Amino acid sequence: MNETREIVARIVNGFVTRRNGSEAFGGNPAGVILDADGLSDADMLTVAGKIGLSETAFVSKSAKEGFKLDFFTPNRRIAHCGHATIATFSYMAELGRVREGATSKETVDGPRKIVIKNGAAYMEQLAPTYERSPAWAERGVSEADVLASLGLKTDQLDERLRPVLVNTGNSFIVVAVRDTEVLKQIVPDQSRINDISNKLDLIGYYVFTTDRNATQADATTRMFAPRYAIDEESATGMAAGPLACVLHDLLHERKSQFVIEQGHFMTPASPSVITVDLDLEDGRITGLMAGGYGSVMEEMTVTI
């Protein structure tokens, strides 16, 4: 007879918006399981499915780094997750399990540096690689396919930039649209996006505008990732990194820090703020740190 186990999870919103330096709202909820050393991959997948959020982080001991983190969506493992990382390390900072300064996470895709600054958590991403649409053809995807999956026409794009695949550790197609109304009115075809994401091995799409009628940040965004059971997500740190690289390298905004908003056009809205600091050498991006604040929202118990 199999014994059941009760697993305590915290629901922590990553990349929350902070007002007056204290009140936190919005952000993207993640499950956080501390002291997960005794859980198998099958256990973690079961727990993530029962929690039902876009990602759940499982924290265990690491022989090589500060902590070992495993990330699961409700239907599969994912190598990295931005908002769950920020949620986890912000929560551990609140508990005193990590201090201000540098630590690290071990993942299935290798180690990543983590920095705690004034209670906010920042995570390392890699230097960007870019892949334009002609390179997608051998895998059966065209730019027209991507636009059709978003219900977009060419004249609705930002004329400065064509859709581009960007990888800073995970791959996203980054799409720049003309203005707020275009971004707000997108009705994604999740089936088509899922098919394209499988063919190109994407996490999903990151669609943005720099329209100053929409945001005072550097960009405001929407993210679609049906391949990982995420129709739309309110904060995606692993996508904000690629977008900051696009803003710097392809839209020629020559600065080292970018503020990305997300979640404003969801129903219900969940405003999120992601800060990306680029590491630059002679104007070239050599890496980046994406970060923000987390806030604990609730505790729940899962039985497996």
Backbone hydrogen bonds in HBPLUS format (Angstrom, degrees):
<---DONOR---> <-ACCEPTOR-->    atom                        ^
c    i                          cat <-CA-CA->   ^        H-A-AA   ^      H-
h    n   atom  resd res      DA  || num        DHA   H-A  angle D-A-AA Bond
n    s   type  num  typ     dist DA aas  dist angle  dist       angle   num
A0304-ILE N   A0005-ARG O   2.86 MM 299  5.34 158.8  1.90 153.3 160.0     1
A0007-ILE N   A0302-VAL O   2.69 MM 295  5.04 169.8  1.70 155.4 158.7     2
A0302-VAL N   A0007-ILE O   2.80 MM 295  5.04 166.7  1.82 147.3 150.7     3
A0009-ALA N   A0300-MET O   2.79 MM 291  5.30 179.2  1.79 170.3 170.1     4
A0300-MET N   A0009-ALA O   2.84 MM 291  5.30 164.9  1.86 155.8 159.3     5
A0010-ARG N   A0032-VAL O   3.06 MM  22  5.23 168.3  2.07 146.8 149.9     6
A0032-VAL N   A0010-ARG O   2.85 MM  22  5.23 142.7  1.99 152.1 162.4     7
A0011-ILE N   A0298-GLU O   2.82 MM 287  5.25 173.0  1.82 152.0 153.6     8
A0297-MET N   A0011-ILE O   2.76 MM 286  5.59 171.5  1.77 165.2 167.7     9
A0298-GLU N   A0011-ILE O   3.41 MM 287  5.25 156.1  2.47 133.6 138.0    10
A0012-VAL N   A0030-ALA O   2.96 MM  18  5.44 162.2  1.99 161.9 161.4    11
A0030-ALA N   A0012-VAL O   2.93 MM  18  5.44 146.5  2.05 130.6 139.9    12
A0013-ASN N   A0295-SER O   2.87 MM 282  5.27 155.9  1.93 155.3 147.3    13
A0295-SER N   A0013-ASN O   2.92 MM 282  5.27 143.2  2.05 138.8 150.6    14
A0014-GLY N   A0028-ASN O   2.83 MM  14  5.17 163.8  1.86 139.6 135.2    15
A0028-ASN N   A0014-GLY O   2.91 MM  14  5.17 158.0  1.96 142.0 148.9    16
A0015-PHE N   A0293-TYR O   2.73 MM 278  5.05 119.2  2.10 138.8 157.4    17
A0273-VAL N   A0015-PHE O   3.06 MM 258  5.37 153.8  2.13 133.4 141.0    18
A0016-VAL N   A0293-TYR O   3.07 MM 277  5.73 150.0  2.16 141.9 144.2    19
A0017-THR N   A0025-PHE O   2.87 MM   8  5.44 159.7  1.91 178.4 172.7    20
A0025-PHE N   A0017-THR O   2.97 MM   8  5.44 155.4  2.03 152.4 160.3    21
A0019-ARG N   A0023-GLU O   2.82 MM   4  5.23 161.0  1.86 152.0 158.5    22
A0022-SER N   A0019-ARG O   3.21 MM   3  6.05 160.2  2.25 126.8 126.2    23
A0027-GLY N   A0271-PRO O   2.99 MM 244  5.90 140.9  2.15 113.4 125.5    24
A0031-GLY N   A0055-GLU O   3.19 MM  24  6.56 158.8  2.24 139.6 144.0    25
A0057-ALA N   A0031-GLY O   2.78 MM  26  6.05 162.7  1.81 154.3 151.1    26
A0033-ILE N   A0057-ALA O   2.88 MM  24  6.20 160.0  1.92 162.3 169.0    27
A0059-VAL N   A0033-ILE O   2.85 MM  26  6.10 172.0  1.86 175.9 176.0    28
A0036-ALA N   A0059-VAL O   2.75 MM  23  5.50 178.2  1.75 156.2 156.1    29
A0039-LEU N   A0036-ALA O   3.08 MM   3  5.65 169.7  2.10 125.9 127.7    30
A0044-MET N   A0040-SER O   2.90 MM   4  6.22 162.9  1.93 155.0 159.1    31
A0045-LEU N   A0041-ASP O   2.94 MM   4  6.19 159.9  1.98 152.8 157.9    32
A0046-THR N   A0042-ALA O   3.02 MM   4  6.20 156.9  2.07 144.2 150.5    33
A0047-VAL N   A0043-ASP O   2.87 MM   4  6.17 163.1  1.89 157.4 161.8    34
A0048-ALA N   A0044-MET O   2.88 MM   4  6.05 168.2  1.89 152.4 156.0    35
A0049-GLY N   A0045-LEU O   2.94 MM   4  6.11 154.1  2.01 144.8 152.0    36
A0050-LYS N   A0046-THR O   3.00 MM   4  6.29 150.8  2.09 146.9 154.6    37
A0051-ILE N   A0047-VAL O   2.86 MM   4  6.16 152.6  1.94 155.4 163.4    38
A0052-GLY N   A0048-ALA O   2.92 MM   4  6.08 159.9  1.96 146.1 152.0    39
A0056-THR N   A0072-PHE O   2.87 MM  16  5.45 145.1  1.99 145.1 156.1    40
A0072-PHE N   A0056-THR O   3.06 MM  16  5.45 159.2  2.10 151.0 157.6    41
A0058-PHE N   A0070-ASP O   2.82 MM  12  5.09 153.5  1.89 150.8 158.9    42
A0070-ASP N   A0058-PHE O   2.98 MM  12  5.09 155.8  2.04 140.3 148.2    43
A0060-SER N   A0068-LYS O   2.89 MM   8  5.10 159.7  1.94 148.0 153.2    44
A0068-LYS N   A0060-SER O   2.89 MM   8  5.10 170.6  1.90 151.6 148.9    45
A0067-PHE N   A0104-SER O   3.22 MM  37  6.54 135.6  2.43 138.5 150.9    46
A0106-GLU N   A0067-PHE O   2.72 MM  39  6.12 151.9  1.80 151.7 161.4    47
A0069-LEU N   A0106-GLU O   2.92 MM  37  6.03 168.8  1.94 165.3 165.8    48
A0078-ILE N   A0071-PHE O   3.02 MM   7  5.52 162.7  2.05 136.3 137.5    49
A0073-THR N   A0076-ARG O   2.78 MM   3  5.34 161.2  1.81 173.7 170.7    50
A0085-THR N   A0081-CYS O   3.09 MM   4  6.05 144.0  2.22 135.6 145.0    51
A0085-THR N   A0082-GLY O   3.12 MM   3  5.18 120.7  2.48  96.9 111.7    52
A0086-ILE N   A0082-GLY O   2.97 MM   4  6.28 166.2  1.99 159.6 162.6    53
A0087-ALA N   A0083-HIS O   2.85 MM   4  5.94 158.1  1.90 142.1 149.2    54
A0088-THR N   A0084-ALA O   2.90 MM   4  5.95 158.1  1.95 139.6 145.5    55
A0089-PHE N   A0085-THR O   2.96 MM   4  6.16 178.4  1.96 160.1 159.9    56
A0090-SER N   A0086-ILE O   2.95 MM   4  5.84 155.1  2.01 145.0 152.5    57
A0091-TYR N   A0087-ALA O   3.05 MM   4  6.08 156.4  2.10 141.0 147.6    58
A0092-MET N   A0088-THR O   2.88 MM   4  6.18 158.3  1.93 149.7 156.2    59
A0093-ALA N   A0089-PHE O   2.88 MM   4  5.97 145.3  2.01 138.6 147.8    60
A0094-GLU N   A0090-SER O   3.01 MM   4  6.28 150.0  2.11 142.2 150.2    61
A0095-LEU N   A0091-TYR O   3.01 MM   4  6.35 144.8  2.14 144.2 154.0    62
A0096-GLY N   A0092-MET O   3.01 MM   4  6.07 116.2  2.44 131.8 147.1    63
A0097-ARG N   A0092-MET O   2.79 MM   5  5.02 140.7  1.94 158.9 156.9    64
A0096-GLY N   A0093-ALA O   3.10 MM   3  4.96 143.8  2.24  94.4 105.3    65
A0101-GLY N   A0116-ILE O   2.96 MM  15  5.09 168.9  1.98 135.2 138.7    66
A0116-ILE N   A0101-GLY O   2.83 MM  15  5.09 164.6  1.85 141.4 145.0    67
A0103-THR N   A0114-ILE O   2.74 MM  11  5.10 162.2  1.78 154.2 156.1    68
A0114-ILE N   A0103-THR O   2.96 MM  11  5.10 169.9  1.97 128.0 125.1    69
A0105-LYS N   A0112-ARG O   2.86 MM   7  5.40 160.2  1.90 157.0 163.8    70
A0112-ARG N   A0105-LYS O   2.93 MM   7  5.40 148.2  2.03 151.3 160.4    71
A0107-THR N   A0110-GLY O   3.22 MM   3  5.16 139.3  2.39 110.6 122.3    72
A0110-GLY N   A0107-THR O   3.08 MM   3  5.16 155.6  2.14 115.3 113.0    73
A0124-GLU N   A0113-LYS O   2.85 MM  11  5.09 145.7  1.97 164.9 162.2    74
A0115-VAL N   A0122-TYR O   2.89 MM   7  5.10 157.6  1.94 141.7 148.5    75
A0122-TYR N   A0115-VAL O   2.80 MM   7  5.10 147.7  1.90 149.9 160.0    76
A0117-LYS N   A0120-ALA O   2.81 MM   3  5.20 158.7  1.86 151.2 157.4    77
A0120-ALA N   A0117-LYS O   2.90 MM   3  5.20 160.3  1.94 122.1 122.7    78
A0121-ALA N   A0292-GLY O   3.01 MM 171  5.73 149.2  2.11 167.2 157.5    79
A0292-GLY N   A0121-ALA O   3.02 MM 171  5.73 147.0  2.13 150.5 155.1    80
A0123-MET N   A0290-ALA O   2.87 MM 167  5.41 163.1  1.90 139.1 141.2    81
A0290-ALA N   A0123-MET O   2.95 MM 167  5.41 153.3  2.02 149.7 150.6    82
A0125-GLN N   A0288-LEU O   2.86 MM 163  5.31 153.2  1.93 150.0 149.7    83
A0288-LEU N   A0125-GLN O   3.28 MM 163  5.31 152.8  2.36 136.5 132.6    84
A0126-LEU N   A0168-THR O   2.97 MM  42  4.66 162.5  2.00 133.2 130.6    85
A0129-THR N   A0167-ASN O   3.03 MM  38  5.34 139.7  2.20 137.7 150.0    86
A0167-ASN N   A0129-THR O   3.04 MM  38  5.34 152.8  2.11 148.5 154.2    87
A0131-GLU N   A0165-LEU O   2.83 MM  34  4.98 147.1  1.94 147.3 152.4    88
A0165-LEU N   A0131-GLU O   2.96 MM  34  4.98 168.2  1.97 154.0 151.7    89
A0135-ALA N   A0132-ARG O   3.07 MM   3  5.90 143.8  2.21 124.4 132.4    90
A0136-TRP N   A0133-SER O   2.89 MM   3  5.20 151.9  1.97 112.2 121.4    91
A0137-ALA N   A0134-PRO O   3.40 MM   3  5.69 154.8  2.47 104.8 111.1    92
A0139-ARG N   A0136-TRP O   2.89 MM   3  5.52 153.5  1.96 118.3 127.1    93
A0141-VAL N   A0136-TRP O   3.34 MM   5  5.30 161.6  2.37 123.3 124.7    94
A0140-GLY N   A0137-ALA O   2.88 MM   3  4.96 161.1  1.92 112.1 114.0    95
A0145-ASP N   A0142-SER O   3.09 MM   3  5.14 123.9  2.42  94.9 108.6    96
A0146-VAL N   A0142-SER O   3.24 MM   4  6.67 154.8  2.31 146.8 152.5    97
A0147-LEU N   A0143-GLU O   2.97 MM   4  6.32 166.0  1.99 159.7 162.6    98
A0148-ALA N   A0144-ALA O   2.91 MM   4  6.03 159.9  1.95 146.4 152.4    99
A0149-SER N   A0145-ASP O   3.00 MM   4  6.21 147.8  2.10 144.9 153.1   100
A0150-LEU N   A0147-LEU O   3.04 MM   3  5.25 145.5  2.17 103.2 113.6   101
A0152-LEU N   A0147-LEU O   2.92 MM   5  5.00 164.7  1.94 146.4 143.6   102
A0151-GLY N   A0148-ALA O   3.10 MM   3  4.83 152.6  2.17  96.0 104.5   103
A0189-ASP N   A0149-SER O   2.79 MM  40  5.05 171.5  1.79 162.6 160.3   104
A0156-GLN N   A0153-LYS O   2.90 MM   3  5.46 161.4  1.94 118.8 124.8   105
A0157-LEU N   A0154-THR O   3.10 MM   3  5.58 167.4  2.12 116.5 120.4   106
A0178-ARG N   A0156-GLN O   2.84 MM  22  5.47 164.8  1.86 149.0 145.4   107
A0158-ASP N   A0176-ALA O   2.93 MM  18  5.34 165.1  1.95 118.4 120.1   108
A0161-LEU N   A0158-ASP O   3.08 MM   3  5.92 170.7  2.09 130.4 132.5   109
A0164-VAL N   A0174-VAL O   3.14 MM  10  5.46 159.1  2.18 145.8 151.3   110
A0174-VAL N   A0164-VAL O   2.80 MM  10  5.46 168.4  1.81 163.6 160.2   111
A0166-VAL N   A0172-PHE O   2.82 MM   6  5.53 164.2  1.84 167.3 169.6   112
A0172-PHE N   A0166-VAL O   2.98 MM   6  5.53 157.3  2.03 154.4 161.1   113
A0203-ILE N   A0171-SER O   2.81 MM  32  5.90 169.2  1.82 170.0 166.3   114
A0173-ILE N   A0204-GLY O   3.16 MM  31  6.61 156.0  2.23 148.7 155.3   115
A0206-TYR N   A0173-ILE O   2.84 MM  33  6.16 161.3  1.87 157.8 158.8   116
A0175-VAL N   A0206-TYR O   2.90 MM  31  6.22 160.2  1.94 147.0 152.0   117
A0208-PHE N   A0175-VAL O   2.85 MM  33  6.30 158.7  1.90 163.9 170.0   118
A0177-VAL N   A0208-PHE O   2.83 MM  31  6.07 169.5  1.84 169.4 172.9   119
A0183-LEU N   A0179-ASP O   3.20 MM   4  6.52 166.3  2.22 153.2 156.9   120
A0184-LYS N   A0180-THR O   2.85 MM   4  6.03 166.4  1.87 161.3 165.3   121
A0185-GLN N   A0181-GLU O   3.02 MM   4  6.02 151.9  2.10 146.6 152.8   122
A0193-ILE N   A0189-ASP O   2.97 MM   4  6.26 164.8  2.00 159.1 164.1   123
A0194-ASN N   A0190-GLN O   2.89 MM   4  5.97 156.8  1.94 144.7 151.1   124
A0195-ASP N   A0191-SER O   3.05 MM   4  6.29 156.5  2.11 144.9 150.7   125
A0196-ILE N   A0192-ARG O   2.97 MM   4  6.24 166.0  1.99 155.7 158.7   126
A0197-SER N   A0193-ILE O   2.81 MM   4  5.92 157.7  1.86 149.6 156.7   127
A0198-ASN N   A0194-ASN O   2.97 MM   4  6.18 151.3  2.06 146.6 153.4   128
A0199-LYS N   A0195-ASP O   3.09 MM   4  6.35 158.6  2.13 146.3 152.1   129
A0200-LEU N   A0196-ILE O   2.95 MM   4  6.13 154.3  2.01 152.4 158.7   130
A0201-ASP N   A0197-SER O   2.82 MM   4  5.42 109.3  2.32 134.3 148.3   131
A0202-LEU N   A0197-SER O   2.86 MM   5  4.58 158.7  1.90 131.1 138.3   132
A0205-TYR N   A0224-PHE O   2.90 MM  19  5.30 155.4  1.96 151.8 157.4   133
A0224-PHE N   A0205-TYR O   3.11 MM  19  5.30 152.5  2.18 138.7 147.2   134
A0207-VAL N   A0222-ARG O   2.87 MM  15  5.25 162.9  1.90 162.9 165.3   135
A0222-ARG N   A0207-VAL O   2.78 MM  15  5.25 143.7  1.91 150.9 161.1   136
A0209-THR N   A0220-THR O   3.05 MM  11  5.75 149.5  2.15 157.2 166.8   137
A0220-THR N   A0209-THR O   3.09 MM  11  5.75 156.9  2.14 158.3 164.8   138
A0214-ALA N   A0211-ASP O   2.90 MM   3  5.44 157.4  1.95 114.6 122.2   139
A0215-THR N   A0211-ASP O   3.33 MM   4  6.71 144.7  2.46 145.8 155.7   140
A0218-ASP N   A0259-VAL O   2.90 MM  41  5.47 141.2  2.06 145.8 158.2   141
A0261-GLU N   A0219-ALA O   2.93 MM  42  6.21 172.1  1.94 154.5 157.1   142
A0221-THR N   A0261-GLU O   2.97 MM  40  6.20 139.1  2.14 132.8 144.2   143
A0233-GLU N   A0223-MET O   3.11 MM  10  5.59 147.2  2.23 141.7 149.6   144
A0225-ALA N   A0230-ILE O   2.86 MM   5  4.89 144.6  1.98 157.2 163.9   145
A0228-TYR N   A0225-ALA O   3.04 MM   3  5.72 153.3  2.11 118.8 125.6   146
A0230-ILE N   A0225-ALA O   3.01 MM   5  4.89 154.4  2.07 129.5 128.1   147
A0229-ALA N   A0226-PRO O   2.97 MM   3  4.64 156.3  2.02 111.7 108.5   148
A0239-ALA N   A0236-THR O   3.06 MM   3  5.38 152.2  2.14 107.7 116.4   149
A0240-ALA N   A0236-THR O   2.95 MM   4  6.25 148.6  2.05 151.6 161.6   150
A0241-GLY N   A0237-GLY O   3.30 MM   4  6.44 152.5  2.38 145.8 149.9   151
A0243-LEU N   A0239-ALA O   3.08 MM   4  6.37 159.2  2.12 149.0 155.3   152
A0244-ALA N   A0240-ALA O   2.91 MM   4  6.14 160.2  1.95 152.2 156.5   153
A0245-CYS N   A0241-GLY O   3.11 MM   4  6.44 153.8  2.18 151.3 158.8   154
A0246-VAL N   A0242-PRO O   2.94 MM   4  6.27 151.4  2.02 147.7 155.8   155
A0247-LEU N   A0243-LEU O   2.87 MM   4  6.20 161.1  1.91 157.3 162.0   156
A0248-HIS N   A0244-ALA O   3.01 MM   4  6.23 154.4  2.07 144.2 150.9   157
A0249-ASP N   A0245-CYS O   2.73 MM   4  5.80 172.4  1.74 159.4 160.8   158
A0250-LEU N   A0246-VAL O   2.84 MM   4  5.05 144.0  1.97 128.8 140.7   159
A0251-LEU N   A0246-VAL O   3.00 MM   5  6.41 139.8  2.17 157.5 162.3   160
A0253-GLU N   A0247-LEU O   2.91 MM   6  5.70 164.6  1.93 146.4 148.2   161
A0255-LYS N   A0253-GLU O   2.90 MM   2  5.96 127.9  2.17 113.3  97.6   162
A0278-LEU N   A0256-SER O   2.69 MM  22  4.95 171.0  1.70 157.0 160.1   163
A0258-PHE N   A0276-VAL O   2.88 MM  18  5.19 157.9  1.93 148.5 156.0   164
A0276-VAL N   A0258-PHE O   2.81 MM  18  5.19 168.0  1.83 159.6 163.1   165
A0260-ILE N   A0274-ILE O   2.80 MM  14  5.12 175.0  1.80 160.7 162.1   166
A0274-ILE N   A0260-ILE O   2.89 MM  14  5.12 163.5  1.92 155.8 160.4   167
A0262-GLN N   A0272-SER O   3.21 MM  10  5.17 148.5  2.32 130.8 133.4   168
A0272-SER N   A0262-GLN O   2.81 MM  10  5.17 144.3  1.94 164.5 166.8   169
A0270-SER N   A0263-GLY O   2.90 MM   7  4.87 165.2  1.92 134.9 137.8   170
A0275-THR N   A0291-GLY O   2.94 MM  16  5.34 173.7  1.94 161.6 160.8   171
A0291-GLY N   A0275-THR O   2.76 MM  16  5.34 162.2  1.79 155.7 162.0   172
A0277-ASP N   A0289-MET O   2.79 MM  12  5.21 167.0  1.81 160.1 161.4   173
A0289-MET N   A0277-ASP O   2.88 MM  12  5.21 155.6  1.94 148.8 157.0   174
A0279-ASP N   A0287-GLY O   2.88 MM   8  5.16 170.6  1.88 142.4 139.8   175
A0286-THR N   A0279-ASP O   2.83 MM   7  5.56 165.7  1.85 151.7 156.6   176
A0281-GLU N   A0284-ARG O   2.87 MM   3  5.19 157.2  1.92 144.1 150.7   177
A0284-ARG N   A0281-GLU O   2.99 MM   3  5.19 163.3  2.02 110.9 116.0   178
